């Protein structure tokens, strides 16, 4: 199973954290990988995706409601 996840993220500079609680088999049926551009390290060692997430939280365009 890890081989498949490794293949999905093989071109990413930094691989995203995957919770051990995640149901990998179900996720792999319709994977939605983290975009490569969100996992690129910037000059200050932050990830672009972290900055995007903080920006969305600041403008209240990101919630945990489903």
N, CA, C, O and CB atoms as a CASP TS submission, in Angstrom:
PFRMAT TS
TARGET T0000
AUTHOR 0000-0000-0000
METHOD Language model
MODEL 1
PARENT N/A
ATOM      1  N   UNK     1       0.819  -1.193   0.000  1.00  0.00           N
ATOM      2  CA  UNK     1       0.000   0.000   0.000  1.00  0.00           C
ATOM      3  C   UNK     1       0.863   1.258   0.000  1.00  0.00           C
ATOM      4  O   UNK     1       0.544   2.207  -0.716  1.00  0.00           O
ATOM      5  CB  UNK     1      -0.932  -0.002   1.201  1.00  0.00           C
ATOM      6  N   UNK     2       1.933   1.297   0.768  1.00  0.00           N
ATOM      7  CA  UNK     2       2.806   2.470   0.810  1.00  0.00           C
ATOM      8  C   UNK     2       3.437   2.757  -0.540  1.00  0.00           C
ATOM      9  O   UNK     2       3.731   3.907  -0.866  1.00  0.00           O
ATOM     10  CB  UNK     2       3.891   2.277   1.848  1.00  0.00           C
ATOM     11  N   UNK     3       3.644   1.703  -1.327  1.00  0.00           N
ATOM     12  CA  UNK     3       4.229   1.900  -2.642  1.00  0.00           C
ATOM     13  C   UNK     3       3.324   2.779  -3.494  1.00  0.00           C
ATOM     14  O   UNK     3       3.814   3.642  -4.223  1.00  0.00           O
ATOM     15  CB  UNK     3       4.476   0.553  -3.332  1.00  0.00           C
ATOM     16  N   UNK     4       2.018   2.576  -3.414  1.00  0.00           N
ATOM     17  CA  UNK     4       1.085   3.383  -4.183  1.00  0.00           C
ATOM     18  C   UNK     4       1.124   4.835  -3.726  1.00  0.00           C
ATOM     19  O   UNK     4       1.147   5.745  -4.555  1.00  0.00           O
ATOM     20  CB  UNK     4      -0.331   2.825  -4.060  1.00  0.00           C
ATOM     21  N   UNK     5       1.130   5.059  -2.434  1.00  0.00           N
ATOM     22  CA  UNK     5       1.209   6.423  -1.911  1.00  0.00           C
ATOM     23  C   UNK     5       2.541   7.048  -2.306  1.00  0.00           C
ATOM     24  O   UNK     5       2.587   8.221  -2.678  1.00  0.00           O
ATOM     25  CB  UNK     5       1.039   6.435  -0.370  1.00  0.00           C
ATOM     26  N   UNK     6       3.605   6.292  -2.230  1.00  0.00           N
ATOM     27  CA  UNK     6       4.916   6.800  -2.652  1.00  0.00           C
ATOM     28  C   UNK     6       4.893   7.183  -4.133  1.00  0.00           C
ATOM     29  O   UNK     6       5.497   8.182  -4.523  1.00  0.00           O
ATOM     30  CB  UNK     6       6.019   5.744  -2.389  1.00  0.00           C
ATOM     31  N   UNK     7       4.203   6.397  -4.957  1.00  0.00           N
ATOM     32  CA  UNK     7       4.110   6.726  -6.381  1.00  0.00           C
ATOM     33  C   UNK     7       3.326   8.009  -6.611  1.00  0.00           C
ATOM     34  O   UNK     7       3.683   8.805  -7.479  1.00  0.00           O
ATOM     35  CB  UNK     7       3.460   5.581  -7.146  1.00  0.00           C
ATOM     36  N   UNK     8       2.263   8.217  -5.843  1.00  0.00           N
ATOM     37  CA  UNK     8       1.447   9.421  -5.996  1.00  0.00           C
ATOM     38  C   UNK     8       2.270  10.667  -5.674  1.00  0.00           C
ATOM     39  O   UNK     8       2.156  11.687  -6.353  1.00  0.00           O
ATOM     40  CB  UNK     8       0.203   9.352  -5.087  1.00  0.00           C
ATOM     41  N   UNK     9       3.093  10.578  -4.642  1.00  0.00           N
ATOM     42  CA  UNK     9       3.849  11.746  -4.171  1.00  0.00           C
ATOM     43  C   UNK     9       5.323  11.706  -4.559  1.00  0.00           C
ATOM     44  O   UNK     9       6.127  12.419  -3.959  1.00  0.00           O
ATOM     45  CB  UNK     9       3.736  11.856  -2.674  1.00  0.00           C
ATOM     46  N   UNK    10       5.696  10.902  -5.536  1.00  0.00           N
ATOM     47  CA  UNK    10       7.113  10.749  -5.878  1.00  0.00           C
ATOM     48  C   UNK    10       7.767  12.033  -6.381  1.00  0.00           C
ATOM     49  O   UNK    10       8.970  12.216  -6.198  1.00  0.00           O
ATOM     50  CB  UNK    10       7.264   9.682  -6.919  1.00  0.00           C
ATOM     51  N   UNK    11       7.002  12.928  -7.012  1.00  0.00           N
ATOM     52  CA  UNK    11       7.575  14.161  -7.550  1.00  0.00           C
ATOM     53  C   UNK    11       7.439  15.351  -6.603  1.00  0.00           C
ATOM     54  O   UNK    11       7.857  16.458  -6.942  1.00  0.00           O
ATOM     55  CB  UNK    11       6.920  14.491  -8.863  1.00  0.00           C
ATOM     56  N   UNK    12       6.863  15.139  -5.427  1.00  0.00           N
ATOM     57  CA  UNK    12       6.696  16.227  -4.461  1.00  0.00           C
ATOM     58  C   UNK    12       8.009  16.466  -3.711  1.00  0.00           C
ATOM     59  O   UNK    12       8.695  15.519  -3.326  1.00  0.00           O
ATOM     60  CB  UNK    12       5.552  15.904  -3.463  1.00  0.00           C
ATOM     61  N   UNK    13       8.344  17.729  -3.513  1.00  0.00           N
ATOM     62  CA  UNK    13       9.559  18.070  -2.775  1.00  0.00           C
ATOM     63  C   UNK    13       9.451  17.591  -1.327  1.00  0.00           C
ATOM     64  O   UNK    13      10.403  17.046  -0.769  1.00  0.00           O
ATOM     65  CB  UNK    13       9.814  19.594  -2.821  1.00  0.00           C
ATOM     66  N   UNK    14       8.281  17.802  -0.729  1.00  0.00           N
ATOM     67  CA  UNK    14       8.005  17.357   0.634  1.00  0.00           C
ATOM     68  C   UNK    14       6.735  16.531   0.571  1.00  0.00           C
ATOM     69  O   UNK    14       5.755  16.946  -0.048  1.00  0.00           O
ATOM     70  CB  UNK    14       7.864  18.569   1.640  1.00  0.00           C
ATOM     71  N   UNK    15       6.740  15.372   1.202  1.00  0.00           N
ATOM     72  CA  UNK    15       5.553  14.531   1.202  1.00  0.00           C
ATOM     73  C   UNK    15       4.625  14.951   2.345  1.00  0.00           C
ATOM     74  O   UNK    15       5.091  15.231   3.449  1.00  0.00           O
ATOM     75  CB  UNK    15       5.940  13.036   1.331  1.00  0.00           C
ATOM     76  N   UNK    16       3.316  14.997   2.086  1.00  0.00           N
ATOM     77  CA  UNK    16       2.392  15.413   3.131  1.00  0.00           C
ATOM     78  C   UNK    16       2.272  14.371   4.236  1.00  0.00           C
ATOM     79  O   UNK    16       2.519  13.184   4.022  1.00  0.00           O
ATOM     80  CB  UNK    16       1.030  15.690   2.538  1.00  0.00           C
ATOM     81  N   UNK    17       1.891  14.834   5.411  1.00  0.00           N
ATOM     82  CA  UNK    17       1.637  13.942   6.536  1.00  0.00           C
ATOM     83  C   UNK    17       0.346  13.186   6.255  1.00  0.00           C
ATOM     84  O   UNK    17      -0.652  13.783   5.852  1.00  0.00           O
ATOM     85  CB  UNK    17       1.550  14.732   7.888  1.00  0.00           C
ATOM     86  N   UNK    18       0.363  11.893   6.464  1.00  0.00           N
ATOM     87  CA  UNK    18      -0.828  11.063   6.323  1.00  0.00           C
ATOM     88  C   UNK    18      -1.098  10.423   7.671  1.00  0.00           C
ATOM     89  O   UNK    18      -0.282   9.664   8.193  1.00  0.00           O
ATOM     90  CB  UNK    18      -0.655   9.981   5.201  1.00  0.00           C
ATOM     91  N   UNK    19      -2.238  10.737   8.213  1.00  0.00           N
ATOM     92  CA  UNK    19      -2.614  10.243   9.536  1.00  0.00           C
ATOM     93  C   UNK    19      -2.681   8.719   9.544  1.00  0.00           C
ATOM     94  O   UNK    19      -3.174   8.119   8.588  1.00  0.00           O
ATOM     95  CB  UNK    19      -3.963  10.837   9.970  1.00  0.00           C
ATOM     96  N   UNK    20      -2.197   8.090  10.602  1.00  0.00           N
ATOM     97  CA  UNK    20      -2.313   6.633  10.697  1.00  0.00           C
ATOM     98  C   UNK    20      -3.773   6.193  10.837  1.00  0.00           C
ATOM     99  O   UNK    20      -4.085   5.019  10.637  1.00  0.00           O
ATOM    100  CB  UNK    20      -1.495   6.115  11.886  1.00  0.00           C
ATOM    101  N   UNK    21      -4.666   7.125  11.178  1.00  0.00           N
ATOM    102  CA  UNK    21      -6.092   6.813  11.301  1.00  0.00           C
ATOM    103  C   UNK    21      -6.824   6.837   9.961  1.00  0.00           C
ATOM    104  O   UNK    21      -7.969   6.395   9.875  1.00  0.00           O
ATOM    105  CB  UNK    21      -6.749   7.786  12.248  1.00  0.00           C
ATOM    106  N   UNK    22      -6.176   7.348   8.922  1.00  0.00           N
ATOM    107  CA  UNK    22      -6.823   7.442   7.602  1.00  0.00           C
ATOM    108  C   UNK    22      -7.026   6.054   7.014  1.00  0.00           C
ATOM    109  O   UNK    22      -6.150   5.194   7.107  1.00  0.00           O
ATOM    110  CB  UNK    22      -5.982   8.311   6.636  1.00  0.00           C
ATOM    111  N   UNK    23      -8.174   5.849   6.416  1.00  0.00           N
ATOM    112  CA  UNK    23      -8.475   4.590   5.724  1.00  0.00           C
ATOM    113  C   UNK    23      -7.864   4.683   4.319  1.00  0.00           C
ATOM    114  O   UNK    23      -8.507   5.159   3.383  1.00  0.00           O
ATOM    115  CB  UNK    23     -10.045   4.319   5.658  1.00  0.00           C
ATOM    116  N   UNK    24      -6.644   4.234   4.190  1.00  0.00           N
ATOM    117  CA  UNK    24      -5.879   4.366   2.947  1.00  0.00           C
ATOM    118  C   UNK    24      -6.561   3.633   1.789  1.00  0.00           C
ATOM    119  O   UNK    24      -6.613   4.146   0.671  1.00  0.00           O
ATOM    120  CB  UNK    24      -4.457   3.828   3.141  1.00  0.00           C
ATOM    121  N   UNK    25      -7.072   2.453   2.054  1.00  0.00           N
ATOM    122  CA  UNK    25      -7.705   1.677   0.970  1.00  0.00           C
ATOM    123  C   UNK    25      -8.885   2.422   0.365  1.00  0.00           C
ATOM    124  O   UNK    25      -9.047   2.434  -0.855  1.00  0.00           O
ATOM    125  CB  UNK    25      -8.172   0.311   1.490  1.00  0.00           C
ATOM    126  N   UNK    26      -9.702   3.036   1.192  1.00  0.00           N
ATOM    127  CA  UNK    26     -10.840   3.799   0.685  1.00  0.00           C
ATOM    128  C   UNK    26     -10.356   5.046  -0.043  1.00  0.00           C
ATOM    129  O   UNK    26     -10.880   5.380  -1.106  1.00  0.00           O
ATOM    130  CB  UNK    26     -11.793   4.183   1.833  1.00  0.00           C
ATOM    131  N   UNK    27      -9.373   5.736   0.506  1.00  0.00           N
ATOM    132  CA  UNK    27      -8.845   6.945  -0.111  1.00  0.00           C
ATOM    133  C   UNK    27      -8.264   6.645  -1.495  1.00  0.00           C
ATOM    134  O   UNK    27      -8.412   7.443  -2.421  1.00  0.00           O
ATOM    135  CB  UNK    27      -7.776   7.576   0.788  1.00  0.00           C
ATOM    136  N   UNK    28      -7.608   5.500  -1.628  1.00  0.00           N
ATOM    137  CA  UNK    28      -6.977   5.150  -2.905  1.00  0.00           C
ATOM    138  C   UNK    28      -7.997   4.839  -3.999  1.00  0.00           C
ATOM    139  O   UNK    28      -7.643   4.828  -5.178  1.00  0.00           O
ATOM    140  CB  UNK    28      -6.060   3.958  -2.716  1.00  0.00           C
ATOM    141  N   UNK    29      -9.248   4.588  -3.634  1.00  0.00           N
ATOM    142  CA  UNK    29     -10.277   4.362  -4.647  1.00  0.00           C
ATOM    143  C   UNK    29     -10.551   5.636  -5.439  1.00  0.00           C
ATOM    144  O   UNK    29     -10.875   5.573  -6.625  1.00  0.00           O
ATOM    145  CB  UNK    29     -11.570   3.859  -3.994  1.00  0.00           C
ATOM    146  N   UNK    30     -10.425   6.783  -4.795  1.00  0.00           N
ATOM    147  CA  UNK    30     -10.611   8.076  -5.440  1.00  0.00           C
ATOM    148  C   UNK    30      -9.654   9.087  -4.800  1.00  0.00           C
ATOM    149  O   UNK    30     -10.094  10.005  -4.107  1.00  0.00           O
ATOM    150  CB  UNK    30     -12.096   8.555  -5.321  1.00  0.00           C
ATOM    151  N   UNK    31      -8.350   8.922  -5.031  1.00  0.00           N
ATOM    152  CA  UNK    31      -7.376   9.769  -4.343  1.00  0.00           C
ATOM    153  C   UNK    31      -7.454  11.227  -4.791  1.00  0.00           C
ATOM    154  O   UNK    31      -7.655  11.526  -5.968  1.00  0.00           O
ATOM    155  CB  UNK    31      -5.976   9.239  -4.577  1.00  0.00           C
ATOM    156  N   UNK    32      -7.290  12.111  -3.833  1.00  0.00           N
ATOM    157  CA  UNK    32      -7.204  13.541  -4.103  1.00  0.00           C
ATOM    158  C   UNK    32      -5.904  14.021  -3.467  1.00  0.00           C
ATOM    159  O   UNK    32      -5.914  14.570  -2.366  1.00  0.00           O
ATOM    160  CB  UNK    32      -8.462  14.330  -3.541  1.00  0.00           C
ATOM    161  N   UNK    33      -4.790  13.815  -4.159  1.00  0.00           N
ATOM    162  CA  UNK    33      -3.501  14.176  -3.572  1.00  0.00           C
ATOM    163  C   UNK    33      -3.355  15.681  -3.371  1.00  0.00           C
ATOM    164  O   UNK    33      -3.987  16.487  -4.053  1.00  0.00           O
ATOM    165  CB  UNK    33      -2.375  13.668  -4.448  1.00  0.00           C
ATOM    166  N   UNK    34      -2.513  16.024  -2.426  1.00  0.00           N
ATOM    167  CA  UNK    34      -2.175  17.420  -2.178  1.00  0.00           C
ATOM    168  C   UNK    34      -1.443  17.923  -3.421  1.00  0.00           C
ATOM    169  O   UNK    34      -0.517  17.264  -3.893  1.00  0.00           O
ATOM    170  CB  UNK    34      -1.296  17.590  -0.869  1.00  0.00           C
ATOM    171  N   UNK    35      -1.840  19.081  -3.960  1.00  0.00           N
ATOM    172  CA  UNK    35      -1.151  19.601  -5.149  1.00  0.00           C
ATOM    173  C   UNK    35       0.346  19.790  -4.898  1.00  0.00           C
ATOM    174  O   UNK    35       0.768  20.200  -3.817  1.00  0.00           O
ATOM    175  CB  UNK    35      -1.775  20.933  -5.582  1.00  0.00           C
ATOM    176  N   UNK    36       1.118  19.485  -5.909  1.00  0.00           N
ATOM    177  CA  UNK    36       2.575  19.586  -5.802  1.00  0.00           C
ATOM    178  C   UNK    36       3.018  20.994  -5.415  1.00  0.00           C
ATOM    179  O   UNK    36       3.952  21.159  -4.630  1.00  0.00           O
ATOM    180  CB  UNK    36       3.229  19.181  -7.119  1.00  0.00           C
ATOM    181  N   UNK    37       2.350  22.012  -5.965  1.00  0.00           N
ATOM    182  CA  UNK    37       2.728  23.411  -5.681  1.00  0.00           C
ATOM    183  C   UNK    37       2.533  23.768  -4.212  1.00  0.00           C
ATOM    184  O   UNK    37       3.193  24.676  -3.707  1.00  0.00           O
ATOM    185  CB  UNK    37       1.910  24.369  -6.552  1.00  0.00           C
ATOM    186  N   UNK    38       1.630  23.061  -3.515  1.00  0.00           N
ATOM    187  CA  UNK    38       1.404  23.336  -2.090  1.00  0.00           C
ATOM    188  C   UNK    38       2.470  22.700  -1.203  1.00  0.00           C
ATOM    189  O   UNK    38       2.575  23.043  -0.025  1.00  0.00           O
ATOM    190  CB  UNK    38       0.029  22.833  -1.673  1.00  0.00           C
ATOM    191  N   UNK    39       3.250  21.792  -1.744  1.00  0.00           N
ATOM    192  CA  UNK    39       4.252  21.083  -0.957  1.00  0.00           C
ATOM    193  C   UNK    39       5.670  21.511  -1.311  1.00  0.00           C
ATOM    194  O   UNK    39       6.622  20.774  -1.056  1.00  0.00           O
ATOM    195  CB  UNK    39       4.105  19.592  -1.154  1.00  0.00           C
ATOM    196  N   UNK    40       5.817  22.709  -1.902  1.00  0.00           N
ATOM    197  CA  UNK    40       7.146  23.229  -2.223  1.00  0.00           C
ATOM    198  C   UNK    40       7.627  24.114  -1.078  1.00  0.00           C
ATOM    199  O   UNK    40       6.897  24.977  -0.589  1.00  0.00           O
ATOM    200  CB  UNK    40       7.129  24.023  -3.563  1.00  0.00           C
ATOM    201  N   UNK    41       8.860  23.884  -0.666  1.00  0.00           N
ATOM    202  CA  UNK    41       9.452  24.715   0.388  1.00  0.00           C
ATOM    203  C   UNK    41       9.821  26.079  -0.171  1.00  0.00           C
ATOM    204  O   UNK    41      10.380  26.192  -1.262  1.00  0.00           O
ATOM    205  CB  UNK    41      10.698  24.031   0.997  1.00  0.00           C
ATOM    206  N   UNK    42       9.501  27.100   0.589  1.00  0.00           N
ATOM    207  CA  UNK    42       9.856  28.465   0.216  1.00  0.00           C
ATOM    208  C   UNK    42      11.149  28.864   0.906  1.00  0.00           C
ATOM    209  O   UNK    42      11.702  28.076   1.673  1.00  0.00           O
ATOM    210  CB  UNK    42       8.724  29.449   0.576  1.00  0.00           C
ATOM    211  N   UNK    43      11.639  30.062   0.653  1.00  0.00           N
ATOM    212  CA  UNK    43      12.916  30.516   1.207  1.00  0.00           C
ATOM    213  C   UNK    43      12.971  30.443   2.725  1.00  0.00           C
ATOM    214  O   UNK    43      14.029  30.167   3.292  1.00  0.00           O
ATOM    215  CB  UNK    43      13.187  31.924   0.769  1.00  0.00           C
ATOM    216  N   UNK    44      11.854  30.685   3.386  1.00  0.00           N
ATOM    217  CA  UNK    44      11.835  30.712   4.847  1.00  0.00           C
ATOM    218  C   UNK    44      11.499  29.348   5.456  1.00  0.00           C
ATOM    219  O   UNK    44      11.155  29.267   6.635  1.00  0.00           O
ATOM    220  CB  UNK    44      10.835  31.744   5.328  1.00  0.00           C
ATOM    221  N   UNK    45      11.595  28.290   4.669  1.00  0.00           N
ATOM    222  CA  UNK    45      11.352  26.904   5.090  1.00  0.00           C
ATOM    223  C   UNK    45       9.886  26.621   5.428  1.00  0.00           C
ATOM    224  O   UNK    45       9.580  25.632   6.094  1.00  0.00           O
ATOM    225  CB  UNK    45      12.211  26.582   6.289  1.00  0.00           C
ATOM    226  N   UNK    46       8.994  27.478   4.973  1.00  0.00           N
ATOM    227  CA  UNK    46       7.566  27.201   5.105  1.00  0.00           C
ATOM    228  C   UNK    46       7.074  26.559   3.819  1.00  0.00           C
ATOM    229  O   UNK    46       7.669  26.724   2.754  1.00  0.00           O
ATOM    230  CB  UNK    46       6.764  28.499   5.422  1.00  0.00           C
ATOM    231  N   UNK    47       5.988  25.832   3.938  1.00  0.00           N
ATOM    232  CA  UNK    47       5.373  25.254   2.748  1.00  0.00           C
ATOM    233  C   UNK    47       4.356  26.240   2.195  1.00  0.00           C
ATOM    234  O   UNK    47       3.669  26.928   2.949  1.00  0.00           O
ATOM    235  CB  UNK    47       4.704  23.886   3.067  1.00  0.00           C
ATOM    236  N   UNK    48       4.266  26.302   0.878  1.00  0.00           N
ATOM    237  CA  UNK    48       3.287  27.181   0.246  1.00  0.00           C
ATOM    238  C   UNK    48       1.878  26.846   0.731  1.00  0.00           C
ATOM    239  O   UNK    48       1.077  27.753   0.959  1.00  0.00           O
ATOM    240  CB  UNK    48       3.367  27.067  -1.288  1.00  0.00           C
ATOM    241  N   UNK    49       1.567  25.577   0.890  1.00  0.00           N
ATOM    242  CA  UNK    49       0.247  25.157   1.361  1.00  0.00           C
ATOM    243  C   UNK    49      -0.056  25.641   2.765  1.00  0.00           C
ATOM    244  O   UNK    49      -1.211  25.935   3.075  1.00  0.00           O
ATOM    245  CB  UNK    49       0.139  23.660   1.317  1.00  0.00           C
ATOM    246  N   UNK    50       0.953  25.732   3.626  1.00  0.00           N
ATOM    247  CA  UNK    50       0.747  26.250   4.986  1.00  0.00           C
ATOM    248  C   UNK    50       0.345  27.722   4.940  1.00  0.00           C
ATOM    249  O   UNK    50      -0.539  28.154   5.680  1.00  0.00           O
ATOM    250  CB  UNK    50       2.027  26.073   5.838  1.00  0.00           C
ATOM    251  N   UNK    51       0.995  28.483   4.074  1.00  0.00           N
ATOM    252  CA  UNK    51       0.683  29.901   3.949  1.00  0.00           C
ATOM    253  C   UNK    51      -0.724  30.081   3.383  1.00  0.00           C
ATOM    254  O   UNK    51      -1.470  30.943   3.847  1.00  0.00           O
ATOM    255  CB  UNK    51       1.721  30.610   3.054  1.00  0.00           C
ATOM    256  N   UNK    52      -1.089  29.283   2.394  1.00  0.00           N
ATOM    257  CA  UNK    52      -2.433  29.346   1.821  1.00  0.00           C
ATOM    258  C   UNK    52      -3.471  29.024   2.883  1.00  0.00           C
ATOM    259  O   UNK    52      -4.492  29.704   2.979  1.00  0.00           O
ATOM    260  CB  UNK    52      -2.568  28.378   0.631  1.00  0.00           C
ATOM    261  N   UNK    53      -3.222  28.002   3.675  1.00  0.00           N
ATOM    262  CA  UNK    53      -4.158  27.616   4.733  1.00  0.00           C
ATOM    263  C   UNK    53      -4.320  28.730   5.760  1.00  0.00           C
ATOM    264  O   UNK    53      -5.445  29.057   6.140  1.00  0.00           O
ATOM    265  CB  UNK    53      -3.684  26.335   5.423  1.00  0.00           C
ATOM    266  N   UNK    54      -3.220  29.315   6.213  1.00  0.00           N
ATOM    267  CA  UNK    54      -3.296  30.415   7.179  1.00  0.00           C
ATOM    268  C   UNK    54      -4.021  31.627   6.600  1.00  0.00           C
ATOM    269  O   UNK    54      -4.775  32.298   7.305  1.00  0.00           O
ATOM    270  CB  UNK    54      -1.893  30.818   7.630  1.00  0.00           C
ATOM    271  N   UNK    55      -3.796  31.904   5.329  1.00  0.00           N
ATOM    272  CA  UNK    55      -4.456  33.018   4.664  1.00  0.00           C
ATOM    273  C   UNK    55      -5.966  32.788   4.624  1.00  0.00           C
ATOM    274  O   UNK    55      -6.742  33.700   4.910  1.00  0.00           O
ATOM    275  CB  UNK    55      -3.899  33.204   3.239  1.00  0.00           C
ATOM    276  N   UNK    56      -6.384  31.567   4.269  1.00  0.00           N
ATOM    277  CA  UNK    56      -7.817  31.259   4.201  1.00  0.00           C
ATOM    278  C   UNK    56      -8.464  31.306   5.581  1.00  0.00           C
ATOM    279  O   UNK    56      -9.596  31.770   5.717  1.00  0.00           O
ATOM    280  CB  UNK    56      -8.035  29.881   3.570  1.00  0.00           C
ATOM    281  N   UNK    57      -7.762  30.834   6.597  1.00  0.00           N
ATOM    282  CA  UNK    57      -8.294  30.896   7.957  1.00  0.00           C
ATOM    283  C   UNK    57      -8.462  32.356   8.378  1.00  0.00           C
ATOM    284  O   UNK    57      -9.471  32.718   8.983  1.00  0.00           O
ATOM    285  CB  UNK    57      -7.364  30.145   8.948  1.00  0.00           C
ATOM    286  N   UNK    58      -7.479  33.186   8.060  1.00  0.00           N
ATOM    287  CA  UNK    58      -7.532  34.608   8.414  1.00  0.00           C
ATOM    288  C   UNK    58      -8.738  35.302   7.785  1.00  0.00           C
ATOM    289  O   UNK    58      -9.371  36.145   8.420  1.00  0.00           O
ATOM    290  CB  UNK    58      -6.246  35.309   7.978  1.00  0.00           C
ATOM    291  N   UNK    59      -9.058  34.949   6.536  1.00  0.00           N
ATOM    292  CA  UNK    59     -10.183  35.578   5.847  1.00  0.00           C
ATOM    293  C   UNK    59     -11.490  34.819   6.045  1.00  0.00           C
ATOM    294  O   UNK    59     -12.499  35.121   5.409  1.00  0.00           O
ATOM    295  CB  UNK    59      -9.884  35.691   4.372  1.00  0.00           C
ATOM    296  N   UNK    60     -11.457  33.840   6.927  1.00  0.00           N
ATOM    297  CA  UNK    60     -12.633  33.036   7.275  1.00  0.00           C
ATOM    298  C   UNK    60     -13.269  32.366   6.061  1.00  0.00           C
ATOM    299  O   UNK    60     -14.491  32.241   5.978  1.00  0.00           O
ATOM    300  CB  UNK    60     -13.662  33.903   7.968  1.00  0.00           C
ATOM    301  N   UNK    61     -12.423  31.935   5.116  1.00  0.00           N
ATOM    302  CA  UNK    61     -12.939  31.194   3.965  1.00  0.00           C
ATOM    303  C   UNK    61     -12.626  29.720   4.086  1.00  0.00           C
ATOM    304  O   UNK    61     -12.787  28.962   3.129  1.00  0.00           O
ATOM    305  CB  UNK    61     -12.359  31.743   2.667  1.00  0.00           C
ATOM    306  N   UNK    62     -12.183  29.315   5.253  1.00  0.00           N
ATOM    307  CA  UNK    62     -11.896  27.899   5.507  1.00  0.00           C
ATOM    308  C   UNK    62     -12.514  27.532   6.836  1.00  0.00           C
ATOM    309  O   UNK    62     -12.227  28.159   7.856  1.00  0.00           O
ATOM    310  CB  UNK    62     -10.355  27.608   5.504  1.00  0.00           C
ATOM    311  N   UNK    63     -13.357  26.524   6.832  1.00  0.00           N
ATOM    312  CA  UNK    63     -13.957  26.049   8.076  1.00  0.00           C
ATOM    313  C   UNK    63     -13.830  24.534   8.125  1.00  0.00           C
ATOM    314  O   UNK    63     -13.499  23.892   7.128  1.00  0.00           O
ATOM    315  CB  UNK    63     -15.450  26.489   8.192  1.00  0.00           C
ATOM    316  N   UNK    64     -14.095  23.981   9.279  1.00  0.00           N
ATOM    317  CA  UNK    64     -14.064  22.525   9.426  1.00  0.00           C
ATOM    318  C   UNK    64     -15.466  21.933   9.339  1.00  0.00           C
ATOM    319  O   UNK    64     -15.658  20.737   9.556  1.00  0.00           O
ATOM    320  CB  UNK    64     -13.413  22.135  10.756  1.00  0.00           C
ATOM    321  N   UNK    65     -16.449  22.785   9.018  1.00  0.00           N
ATOM    322  CA  UNK    65     -17.814  22.297   8.890  1.00  0.00           C
ATOM    323  C   UNK    65     -17.964  21.531   7.588  1.00  0.00           C
ATOM    324  O   UNK    65     -17.361  21.882   6.573  1.00  0.00           O
ATOM    325  CB  UNK    65     -18.821  23.458   8.954  1.00  0.00           C
ATOM    326  N   UNK    66     -18.780  20.474   7.626  1.00  0.00           N
ATOM    327  CA  UNK    66     -19.027  19.710   6.403  1.00  0.00           C
ATOM    328  C   UNK    66     -20.447  19.917   5.930  1.00  0.00           C
ATOM    329  O   UNK    66     -20.846  19.354   4.910  1.00  0.00           O
ATOM    330  CB  UNK    66     -18.758  18.221   6.625  1.00  0.00           C
TER
END
